[in-house]
Amino acid sequence: MWNLSFSPPQVIDAKVLTSMPAALRKPVMSEWAHANKPGQIVDCFLEGPSFDRSGNLYLTDIPHGRIFRVSPDLKWACVAQYEGWPNGLAIHADGSVWIADYRRGLLRLQVETGDLSTLLGHRNSESFKGLNDLTFDAAGACYFTDQGQTGMQDPTGRVYRLRHGQSDLQSLECLISNAPSPNGLALSQDGKVLFLAVTRANQIWRAPLPSAGSVSKVGVFQSFFGISGPDGMAVDRDGGLVVAHASLGGAFVINARGEITHFVRSPAGHTITNVAFRPGTSTLVLTDSSSGSVLQAALPTAGMDLYSHS
């Protein structure tokens, strides 16, 4: 059942906004592809769409350790390349780029200087399983997922909160430790609820955040199907949630009651890994990792304001 009206979701057809130029693609074998796409040569795998205050779109390329900036006139530039697997990306209010890197932990990039530093490489001397995605709340606390290779066979994926954006390990809290593949995450507009994409369970979890700390009464907000599952997410100003699905060829729009109202359909590949609203608008961009493309669609409601633009 999609919703209480028993009607199918309204389909919104996305369009290709831009694709990674051929000159920037790397059709070579990589360790990431060997582990995650056996037998395939992956020339790029886009993730982490985030906009800065100048309207530039930042993207990660996981297998080749690259961070790209796409200007408003759709010019691509590689702003960082390093030994790592950058997945999620979020922009801090100070303009720095924070990266959830599967190999290296939580990183920070100063784009102007190219300086890349490690904020958190481990917790209590124990390595992370493999970070996946991150987001900020209105106060600058960073929430991030530690996914690794967890799944239904190993439901030990974690969600952490680093309060106030500090690198002090004492401020790091583990909020959830039993998720089978925690992936994208998003906060409600009032900051009282954390939404978590649990890829291998094919579910969105809803985790209330009581003022006393930690999480409470975590439940399933919506369930999907397919050979993969939900990935990156974004929240709109009406309290709705946009969910990228990594095997169903698009993104689902879910209202505040958990009903699926719209489906944003990809014109290209089926591996839609993440979504982001262009700040201040109802324009949604989506990363189609299977084709190395960025898609765009007009949604009924604008995205909520982000910490990066506060």
C-alpha positions as CSV (number, residue, x, y, z in Angstrom):
1,M,0.0,0.0,0.0
2,W,1.5,3.3,-1.1
3,N,-0.8,5.6,0.9
4,L,-4.2,5.8,2.5
5,S,-5.9,7.0,-0.7
6,F,-4.8,3.7,-2.3
7,S,-3.6,5.6,-5.3
8,P,-0.2,5.1,-7.0
9,P,2.4,7.8,-6.5
10,Q,2.5,10.6,-9.0
11,V,5.5,10.1,-11.4
12,I,7.9,13.0,-11.9
13,D,10.3,12.5,-14.7
14,A,13.8,13.8,-14.0
15,K,16.2,15.0,-16.7
16,V,19.9,14.7,-17.0
17,L,21.5,18.0,-15.8
18,T,25.1,17.0,-16.5
19,S,27.3,14.0,-16.7
20,M,30.9,13.5,-15.8
21,P,33.1,14.5,-18.8
22,A,34.8,11.6,-20.6
23,A,38.2,13.2,-19.8
24,L,37.6,12.8,-16.1
25,R,36.4,9.2,-16.1
26,K,38.9,6.6,-15.1
27,P,38.2,3.2,-16.8
28,V,40.6,1.3,-14.7
29,M,40.4,-1.5,-12.1
30,S,40.0,-0.3,-8.5
31,E,40.0,-2.0,-5.2
32,W,36.6,-0.6,-4.5
33,A,35.1,-2.0,-7.6
34,H,36.7,-5.4,-7.0
35,A,35.0,-5.6,-3.6
36,N,31.6,-3.9,-4.5
37,K,31.2,-4.5,-8.2
38,P,33.1,-7.7,-8.9
39,G,34.3,-8.1,-12.5
40,Q,33.4,-4.6,-13.4
41,I,35.5,-1.6,-14.4
42,V,33.9,1.4,-12.7
43,D,35.1,4.6,-14.3
44,C,33.3,6.7,-11.6
45,F,30.7,6.3,-8.9
46,L,29.0,9.5,-7.9
47,E,27.7,10.3,-4.4
48,G,27.3,13.0,-1.8
49,P,25.6,15.9,-3.7
50,S,25.9,19.2,-1.7
51,F,25.6,22.9,-2.6
52,D,27.7,25.7,-1.3
53,R,26.6,29.3,-0.9
54,S,27.8,30.2,-4.3
55,G,25.6,27.6,-6.0
56,N,28.4,25.1,-6.7
57,L,27.5,21.5,-6.5
58,Y,30.0,19.2,-4.8
59,L,30.2,15.4,-5.5
60,T,32.3,12.5,-4.4
61,D,33.7,9.8,-6.7
62,I,34.1,6.8,-4.3
63,P,36.4,4.3,-6.2
64,H,39.0,6.9,-7.3
65,G,39.1,9.1,-4.2
66,R,38.0,12.3,-5.8
67,I,36.0,15.3,-4.8
68,F,34.4,17.3,-7.7
69,R,32.9,20.8,-7.9
70,V,30.3,21.5,-10.6
71,S,29.8,25.2,-11.2
72,P,26.4,26.8,-11.9
73,D,27.4,26.8,-15.6
74,L,28.1,23.1,-15.3
75,K,31.9,23.2,-15.5
76,W,33.5,20.2,-13.7
77,A,36.6,20.6,-11.6
78,C,38.4,18.1,-9.4
79,V,39.2,19.9,-6.1
80,A,40.8,17.0,-4.3
81,Q,42.2,13.6,-5.0
82,Y,43.6,11.3,-2.3
83,E,44.0,7.7,-1.1
84,G,40.5,7.0,0.2
85,W,36.9,6.2,-0.6
86,P,34.9,9.3,-0.1
87,N,31.2,8.6,0.1
88,G,28.9,11.1,1.9
89,L,29.7,14.8,1.8
90,A,28.2,17.8,3.7
91,I,29.2,21.4,3.8
92,H,29.7,23.1,7.2
93,A,28.5,26.6,7.9
94,D,32.1,27.8,7.9
95,G,32.4,26.6,4.2
96,S,34.6,23.6,4.9
97,V,33.6,20.3,3.3
98,W,33.1,17.3,5.6
99,I,33.5,13.9,4.1
100,A,32.4,10.4,5.3
101,D,35.2,8.3,4.0
102,Y,34.9,4.5,4.0
103,R,38.6,4.0,4.5
104,R,39.7,7.0,6.6
105,G,36.8,8.0,8.7
106,L,35.5,11.6,9.1
107,L,37.5,14.1,7.1
108,R,37.5,17.9,6.5
109,L,38.5,19.6,3.3
110,Q,39.4,23.3,3.1
111,V,38.6,23.9,-0.6
112,E,40.5,27.2,-0.8
113,T,43.8,25.7,0.3
114,G,43.3,22.0,-0.6
115,D,44.1,21.0,3.0
116,L,42.6,17.7,3.9
117,S,42.6,16.7,7.6
118,T,41.2,13.8,9.7
119,L,38.6,14.8,12.2
120,L,37.9,11.2,13.4
121,G,39.8,8.2,12.2
122,H,38.6,5.8,14.9
123,R,36.5,5.6,18.1
124,N,38.3,4.6,21.4
125,S,41.2,3.3,19.3
126,E,38.9,1.0,17.4
127,S,38.6,1.5,13.6
128,F,35.2,2.4,12.1
129,K,33.6,-0.3,10.0
130,G,33.4,2.1,7.0
131,L,31.7,5.5,7.1
132,N,28.9,6.2,4.6
133,D,27.0,9.4,5.0
134,L,26.6,12.5,7.2
135,T,24.5,15.5,8.0
136,F,24.5,18.5,10.4
137,D,21.8,19.7,12.8
138,A,21.0,23.4,13.3
139,A,23.6,23.6,16.1
140,G,26.4,22.1,14.0
141,A,26.4,18.6,15.5
142,C,27.4,16.1,12.9
143,Y,25.5,12.8,12.6
144,F,27.1,10.1,10.5
145,T,26.6,6.4,9.6
146,D,29.2,3.6,10.0
147,Q,28.0,1.0,7.5
148,G,30.9,-1.2,6.6
149,Q,29.7,-4.5,5.1
150,T,26.8,-4.9,7.5
151,G,23.5,-6.3,6.4
152,M,20.8,-8.8,7.5
153,Q,23.6,-11.3,8.2
154,D,25.3,-8.7,10.5
155,P,23.0,-6.1,11.9
156,T,25.8,-4.1,13.7
157,G,25.9,-0.9,11.7
158,R,26.1,2.2,13.8
159,V,24.9,5.8,13.8
160,Y,27.1,8.4,15.6
161,R,26.6,12.0,16.7
162,L,29.6,14.4,17.1
163,R,28.2,17.3,19.0
164,H,29.0,20.9,18.0
165,G,31.3,19.7,15.3
166,Q,34.2,19.2,17.7
167,S,36.9,16.6,17.2
168,D,37.0,15.8,21.0
169,L,36.3,12.1,21.3
170,Q,34.4,12.7,24.5
171,S,31.7,14.4,22.5
172,L,31.1,11.4,20.2
173,E,28.0,9.4,21.0
174,C,26.8,6.1,19.5
175,L,23.1,6.5,19.0
176,I,22.3,3.2,17.1
177,S,24.4,0.1,17.0
178,N,22.1,-2.6,15.5
179,A,21.3,-1.4,12.0
180,P,21.7,-3.8,9.0
181,S,23.6,-1.4,6.7
182,P,22.9,2.2,7.9
183,N,23.3,4.6,4.9
184,G,21.7,8.0,4.3
185,L,20.4,10.1,7.2
186,A,18.4,13.3,7.6
187,L,16.9,15.3,10.4
188,S,13.4,16.7,10.6
189,Q,13.0,20.5,10.3
190,D,12.6,20.9,14.1
191,G,15.6,18.6,14.8
192,K,13.6,16.3,16.9
193,V,13.6,13.2,14.6
194,L,16.4,11.4,12.8
195,F,15.5,9.5,9.7
196,L,17.8,6.7,8.7
197,A,18.0,4.7,5.5
198,V,18.7,1.1,6.3
199,T,19.7,-0.3,3.0
200,R,19.8,-4.0,3.4
201,A,16.6,-4.1,5.4
202,N,15.1,-1.9,2.6
203,Q,13.6,0.4,5.2
204,I,13.5,3.9,6.6
205,W,13.8,4.1,10.3
206,R,12.4,6.9,12.4
207,A,14.3,7.8,15.5
208,P,13.0,10.4,17.9
209,L,15.7,12.5,19.6
210,P,14.5,13.3,23.1
211,S,16.0,16.4,24.8
212,A,17.7,14.1,27.4
213,G,19.9,12.7,24.7
214,S,20.4,9.5,22.7
215,V,17.4,8.1,20.7
216,S,14.1,6.6,21.8
217,K,11.4,4.3,20.4
218,V,13.0,3.8,17.0
219,G,10.5,2.4,14.5
220,V,10.1,1.6,10.8
221,F,8.7,4.7,8.9
222,Q,8.5,3.1,5.4
223,S,9.5,-0.2,3.7
224,F,10.6,-0.8,0.1
225,F,11.8,-3.7,-2.0
226,G,14.5,-4.5,-4.5
227,I,18.0,-6.0,-4.8
228,S,19.4,-3.0,-3.0
229,G,17.6,-0.4,-0.8
230,P,17.2,3.3,0.2
231,D,20.3,5.4,0.1
232,G,20.7,9.2,0.5
233,M,17.8,11.5,1.7
234,A,16.6,15.1,1.9
235,V,13.8,16.8,3.8
236,D,11.4,19.4,2.4
237,R,9.7,22.3,4.1
238,D,6.4,20.4,4.7
239,G,8.2,17.7,6.7
240,G,8.3,15.3,3.7
241,L,11.2,13.0,3.0
242,V,12.9,12.4,-0.4
243,V,14.6,9.0,-0.5
244,A,17.0,7.8,-3.2
245,H,16.7,4.1,-3.9
246,A,19.8,2.4,-5.2
247,S,18.1,-0.3,-7.3
248,L,14.6,1.0,-8.3
249,G,15.7,3.8,-10.7
250,G,14.5,6.9,-8.9
251,A,13.6,8.6,-5.6
252,F,10.5,8.3,-3.5
253,V,8.8,11.3,-1.9
254,I,7.2,10.5,1.4
255,N,4.9,12.8,3.4
256,A,5.0,13.4,7.1
257,R,2.6,10.5,7.7
258,G,4.9,8.0,5.9
259,E,2.8,7.9,2.7
260,I,4.5,7.7,-0.7
261,T,3.1,10.6,-2.8
262,H,5.5,10.9,-5.7
263,F,8.2,8.9,-7.5
264,V,11.0,10.8,-9.3
265,R,12.0,8.6,-12.2
266,S,15.5,8.5,-13.7
267,P,15.8,8.7,-17.5
268,A,19.3,7.1,-17.3
269,G,20.4,4.4,-14.9
270,H,18.8,2.6,-12.0
271,T,21.4,3.3,-9.3
272,I,20.2,6.5,-7.7
273,T,22.5,7.0,-4.7
274,N,21.7,10.4,-3.3
275,V,19.6,13.5,-3.5
276,A,19.8,17.2,-2.5
277,F,17.6,20.3,-3.0
278,R,19.1,23.3,-4.6
279,P,19.0,25.7,-1.7
280,G,15.9,27.9,-1.4
281,T,14.1,26.1,-4.3
282,S,12.0,23.0,-5.0
283,T,14.6,21.8,-7.6
284,L,16.0,18.4,-6.6
285,V,19.3,16.9,-7.9
286,L,20.0,13.2,-7.9
287,T,23.2,11.3,-8.4
288,D,22.8,8.4,-10.9
289,S,25.9,6.4,-10.1
290,S,25.5,3.8,-12.8
291,S,25.8,6.4,-15.6
292,G,27.9,9.0,-13.8
293,S,25.2,11.6,-14.2
294,V,23.5,14.3,-12.2
295,L,19.8,14.4,-12.7
296,Q,17.4,17.2,-11.9
297,A,13.6,17.4,-11.3
298,A,11.1,20.0,-10.0
299,L,9.2,18.9,-6.9
300,P,6.0,20.3,-5.4
301,T,7.8,21.6,-2.2
302,A,11.1,23.3,-1.6
303,G,13.8,21.8,0.5
304,M,14.3,22.8,4.1
305,D,17.1,25.2,5.0
306,L,20.4,23.5,5.8
307,Y,23.1,24.3,8.3
308,S,25.5,25.1,5.5
309,H,23.4,28.1,4.6
310,S,22.6,29.3,8.1
